[in-house]
Structures are given as structure tokens and as C-alpha cells.
Amino acid sequence: MIKKMGLEKDIDSILLDQDTIMERVKELALRLAEDYKGKNPIFVCVLKGSINFFSDLTREFKDYCEFDFLSVSSYGSGMKNSGRVDITKDLDMSITGRHVIIVEDIMDSGNTLNQLTALLRERKPESLKLITLLDKPERRECPITPDYYGFVIPDKFVVGYGLDYAGTYRNLPYIGVLKREVYE
């Protein structure tokens, strides 16, 4: 038996391994390439949790595209959504008249993405779609669903592949369920 060390000792179980994630990311990129053929979309990475998914997804997207980044705050220093979205790093380019794909790591309550999409729609993009690696519909509090998603997951506290707890665990190459004693 291999003893878990470092970050891995805090993981209760692996929900999605690295190979499973990469296979699904390739499928999503292929679908996006078909849906956006010749449209030169802007992929918008919602920092910080989406960076791994964004990087892998855009590397697999085999057509013209552009990148931009934004950062939002809705959790403050806690684990519960505050109900208000603040853009802490805004886009550098105009999205008016452009096809925009928001890339997010996880959709749970939907509150953050619901408010963010409303804010971005005010900038009059040609189209605005949302792709999220993980979807937790059990936690949804508002009427929003991703246009594209990687996996529907149960209501578990997950970390890895960009997702964090208190700024840690983002560098795990898989999605793992964090042990309850770590965050309680």
C-alpha cells in the first residue's frame, strides 16, 4: 500500500482522474470547434479556478480564437457565496459584437455565473455561452445552466485541477473529494 503524502493525505477519494478529465476536455474542444467554426470566439477564463481547464480546453481547440481573463469575487474569505459579484480584474478587450465563451471551473449555486453573464450581456456580445468543467445542479439557486459542461457531480466538496480550498489544492492533477475534517 502506498502512503499518501502532502496534499493527497487530505483527499478522501478521487472523483475524476486525470485521464478521464483530459478525454472529456478533448470532446468539449471538438464540439466547440464545430459550433464556432470560422467565428474566432473569445474564450474568457474566470480566474483562478478555471486556469487548468481553460488551458487544456483552448490547446485542444483547433480553430482561430482569442483569450481574455477576468476575476470575480463572490465568496470573500469564506466557503459560502456572499450573493454579490465583484469584478476584481476586468476584460482587456471589447466583447461587443463578438462570440464569447465563458470558461468556468464549477457551477453550483449558479449565483456568480448568473450575475456575471448578466453583466457581460450588457456589453452586447454577438453571443455569450458558458462552459463549465463541473456542474452541481443539486445546489442550484437560480435558473441558469451551462451551455456546455464536462461532468455532473454530486454535492461534495471537491478540489484539484484548479479548484481550491483556501488557495490550496489547485495543483492536483485530478478532481478529489476533500476530507470533511480539513474544512470544518
C-alpha positions in Angstrom: 0.0 0.0 0.0 1.3 3.5 -0.9 1.1 6.0 1.8 -0.5 9.4 0.8 1.8 12.3 1.4 1.4 16.1 1.2 -1.8 17.4 -0.2 -3.0 13.9 -1.1 -3.4 12.9 2.5 -6.3 15.4 2.7 -8.2 13.8 -0.2 -11.0 11.3 0.8 -11.4 9.9 -2.7 -10.7 10.7 -6.4 -13.9 11.7 -8.2 -12.4 12.2 -11.6 -8.9 11.1 -12.6 -6.6 13.0 -14.9 -7.2 10.7 -17.9 -11.0 11.0 -17.6 -10.8 14.8 -17.4 -8.5 15.1 -20.4 -10.7 12.8 -22.5 -13.7 14.9 -21.8 -11.8 18.2 -22.3 -10.9 16.9 -25.8 -14.5 16.1 -26.6 -15.7 19.5 -25.4 -13.0 21.3 -27.5 -14.0 19.3 -30.6 -17.6 20.2 -30.1 -16.8 23.9 -29.6 -14.6 23.9 -32.7 -17.6 22.5 -34.7 -20.0 25.1 -33.1 -17.7 28.0 -33.6 -16.0 27.2 -36.9 -14.8 30.4 -38.6 -16.2 32.6 -35.8 -13.0 33.4 -34.0 -14.5 33.3 -30.5 -13.1 35.0 -27.4 -12.5 32.4 -24.6 -12.9 34.2 -21.3 -11.2 32.5 -18.4 -12.7 33.1 -15.0 -9.7 33.2 -12.7 -8.3 31.5 -10.8 -10.1 28.1 -10.6 -10.6 27.8 -14.3 -7.0 28.2 -15.4 -6.2 24.5 -15.8 -9.5 23.7 -17.6 -9.1 26.8 -19.8 -5.5 26.0 -20.7 -6.3 22.4 -21.7 -9.5 23.3 -23.5 -8.0 26.0 -25.6 -5.0 23.9 -26.5 -7.4 21.3 -27.9 -9.5 23.9 -29.8 -8.2 23.7 -33.3 -9.5 26.9 -34.9 -8.9 30.7 -34.6 -9.7 32.2 -31.2 -8.7 34.8 -28.8 -8.2 34.8 -25.0 -9.1 37.2 -22.2 -9.3 36.9 -18.5 -11.4 38.2 -15.7 -11.5 37.6 -12.0 -14.6 37.8 -9.8 -15.2 37.7 -6.1 -18.3 36.3 -4.6 -17.1 34.2 -1.7 -14.9 36.7 0.2 -12.8 34.7 2.7 -15.4 32.0 3.4 -16.9 29.0 1.8 -20.4 30.4 1.3 -21.3 32.6 -1.7 -21.9 36.2 -0.5 -24.6 36.8 -3.1 -22.8 39.7 -4.7 -20.3 39.5 -7.6 -17.5 42.0 -7.8 -15.2 42.0 -10.9 -11.7 42.3 -9.4 -9.9 42.0 -12.8 -11.9 43.1 -15.9 -11.5 42.1 -19.5 -8.8 43.8 -21.5 -10.7 43.7 -24.8 -14.1 44.7 -26.0 -16.6 41.8 -26.5 -19.2 43.9 -28.3 -20.3 42.1 -31.4 -18.1 39.1 -30.6 -18.8 35.4 -29.9 -17.8 34.9 -26.2 -17.3 31.6 -24.4 -17.0 32.0 -20.6 -14.9 29.2 -19.2 -15.6 28.3 -15.6 -14.4 25.5 -13.3 -17.7 24.7 -11.5 -21.3 25.8 -11.4 -23.0 25.1 -8.1 -25.5 27.7 -6.8 -25.3 29.5 -10.2 -25.4 32.9 -8.5 -22.0 34.1 -9.5 -22.3 33.0 -13.1 -25.9 34.3 -13.3 -24.7 37.8 -12.3 -21.6 37.6 -14.4 -23.4 36.7 -17.6 -25.9 39.5 -17.0 -23.0 42.0 -16.6 -21.3 40.7 -19.8 -24.6 40.7 -21.8 -24.7 44.5 -21.1 -21.6 44.8 -23.3 -23.6 43.4 -26.3 -21.7 40.4 -27.5 -22.9 38.6 -30.6 -23.3 35.5 -28.5 -22.5 34.6 -25.0 -22.1 30.9 -23.9 -21.0 29.3 -20.8 -18.8 26.2 -20.4 -18.0 24.7 -17.1 -16.0 21.6 -16.3 -18.2 20.6 -13.3 -21.9 21.1 -12.8 -23.5 20.6 -9.4 -27.3 21.0 -10.2 -28.3 19.9 -6.7 -27.0 23.2 -5.4 -28.6 25.5 -8.0 -30.3 28.5 -6.5 -31.2 30.4 -9.8 -32.4 29.5 -13.3 -29.1 29.1 -15.1 -27.5 26.1 -16.7 -24.2 25.8 -18.6 -24.4 25.6 -22.4 -21.6 23.0 -22.3 -20.3 21.0 -19.3 -17.8 18.3 -18.6 -19.3 16.4 -15.7 -22.4 16.5 -13.5 -21.1 15.8 -10.0 -22.7 15.1 -6.6 -22.9 17.7 -3.9 -19.4 17.0 -2.5 -16.6 19.5 -1.6 -14.1 19.0 -4.5 -10.6 20.3 -5.1 -7.9 19.8 -7.7 -7.4 20.7 -11.3 -7.7 24.3 -10.5 -10.3 24.1 -7.8 -9.1 25.1 -4.3 -9.9 25.3 -0.7 -8.3 28.4 1.0 -6.0 28.8 -2.0 -4.6 25.3 -1.8 -5.0 22.0 -3.8 -5.3 23.7 -7.3 -2.2 21.8 -8.5 -3.6 18.3 -8.0 -4.0 16.8 -11.5 -7.4 15.2 -10.7 -10.7 16.2 -9.0 -10.8 14.9 -5.5 -13.2 15.0 -2.6 -11.7 16.9 0.3 -11.9 15.2 3.7 -14.5 16.9 5.9 -12.1 17.4 8.8 -9.9 19.6 6.6 -12.6 22.3 6.1 -14.7 22.0 9.2 
